[in-house]
């Protein structure tokens, strides 16, 4: 079902950093190829606005939205009809995510560089954001929470959510996103929600959308965040620059570092939980225990065939992106998981906490038996929008910081500038940019001339 890769002994020690990354399992995710598909779709939205969004919704989601923007009464109805148990769970998840993200709020910091010279770093929220919530094989109200809460905590003035219309919706929800998505938006106080999915949603956020008569349907945004399929990722890449983006999210991943103390049933259950997402989901176990590897394989075989989405799970576990990787010891395993840079990394070792603190590259790290990835997906309080495809070596997950811009405010007096003027002039001349230095010396010319005139005046 799941393949094995043996990186014990020289199989690991002979590899440099690039060789090790290439030796590890990874989903085939060709965003460049997808660009050829999404480019004409984005151009269609750019030129035809709302008409293009309706046509593309009908083509790809098999439903023509009644209204591109979900009416307020539909959002209210979704919340009113939400199963009380689901509502309670969402409210608790929102509470926990707010607690964690409130602690991420940034304060302005002023540094006094010299007498009369200061630099203040001011944190300014992005003015308007578009948050994408996928709606393919599963329903993701949790992604509404994970996108909206940090934006709200950051102080973003204008928040818009887009999610694909669902063909199976009936009654008052026909032509709109899944009612649970709509209910989550309502619970969070988001009233600007669009029945638009895929690359066209990203294009709508980037270009805005109008009706033929010029009526605005959606105004452009400054930043787009949220996970999606390969076409959403490709649209983000295509339109990056016109809009800011959080990341080009690829297929979801779980990495697990485990030794002989790990429980094979727990490890197998967690590998399956990630494989449940889609056929390209990656489940990777790194272990120094052949006994654990054998036990996990047996548990995977049994559990995968008994779970609801067994066909999807078996496909993902059997794909080239999933594997059990054998290593000599936990230290070697840490080198492997750092090279892999998993979106989600679980640590099941005799010293889980200590080993977790040795990890450099992971989107989020889950420590020990009672911190499964599923907890982070919903209710740990952490964010589940995380870097994939090894991008954890340079990128972070979604946070309040994602919605803030750091701006330096430079405030120098005449005396403070005079003190450092020679430094500026010297460096400007060294770079053969003398006008840069002259922009400083010009500020002292008149007073210097006046003072010189006073000194030369007859008694």
C-alpha positions, 0 to 999 in steps of 0.5 A: 500500500505505502512504499518504503525508502531506506535512508540508513547508513551511507544512503543518507550520509552520502547525500547533500542538502539538494540530493536529500530533498530530491530523494524524499517523496513529494506530490507532482504539482506542476503550477507552471502547466496550470498557468496555461489553463488559468491565464485565459480564465483570468483575462476573461474575468478581467474583461467581462467581469460579472458575466464571466464569473457566472459563465465560469461558475456554470462551466466548472461548478455546474451551477449558475449563481443566482447572485454572485454576492450572497444576500444578507438574508441567505447568510442569516438563514444559514446561521439560523439553520445550522446544527446546534452542535456544529454551531457550538463547535465553531464558536469554541474553535473561533474562541480558541483561534482568537486567543492565540492570534490576539497574542500575535498583535504587533505594537509600534516600536520607536528606536532613538538612534541619536539625540533628535533622531528616531525610527518608528516601526509602525504596523499598518493593516492591509486595507482590503483582503479577499479570503478564499475558502475551497469547496471541492471534496470536503466542506471547510468552515474551519478555513473560514475561521483560520482566514477571517480571525487573523485578518480581524485581529490585525484590524483589516477594514474590509474582508471579503470571502469567496467559496465555490457555489455547490450544485447539490444545494437546494432551496434558498441555498441553491447557487450559493456556497455550502450553508455551513460555510455561509454560517461560519461567515455569519458567525464571524460577522462577515457579510461580503461573501461571493459564490465564486470558486477557483482561479476566477475567484482570485481574478475577481479579487485582483481585478474587481468585477462589474456588471455590463452597466458598470454596477460594481459587484466586487471591488479589488482587494490588496491581498488574497489568502487561503488554500485551494487547488492547483488552479487557485495556486496558479492564479495566485502566481499569475496575479502576484504583484497586482495582489499580495498573496499568502502562498501558493498552496500545494497538496496537503502533507503530514510528516511524522517522526517516530521512534520505537516508543510510538503507538503504531495505531496512532501513527497510522490513524494520523497518516490516514487523516491527511490522506483523506483530503485528496488523491495527492495528499502526502503521508510520510513516516520517518522512523528508526524502528523497523518494528514500528514501520511493520506495525504501521503498515499493518494498521494502515492496511486495516484502517484505510479499508474501513474508513469512509473515504477509503478509495481516496485514502488508498490512492494517496497512501499508494502514491509517490508522495507517500512513504515510510522512510527508514533512518538510523536514529532520531538525529538522522530523522531530524535531518530528513524531516528538516529537508522535507519541510512538512506542512504538518509535522508530528513528533512521536519520540521518547523525548518529543518536546525536546526533539520538536525544539530541534526542528527548523523546517515545518509549517506547524509542529505537533508534540507527542501522542495527544497533539494530533494534526486534526487538533490543529485543523480545528481547535488547537488555536493555531492556524491551519493555513500552512506552507506546503511543498517544502516551502516551510524552509522559508515561509510561515503559516497564516497569522496576524502578521500576514495582514500587517505591513511594517512601515518605518517612520524616520524623524530626524532633527537638523542637529541629528542630520548634521551629526550623520551628514558626513556618513551619508555624503561619503557613502553616496560618493562611494556609490557614485550617487553624489546627488544623494549626498547633495540632498543632505548638504543642501539643507545646511547651505542657506544657514551656513551662508548666512552665518558666513555672511555674519562673520564677514560683515564689517564691524 
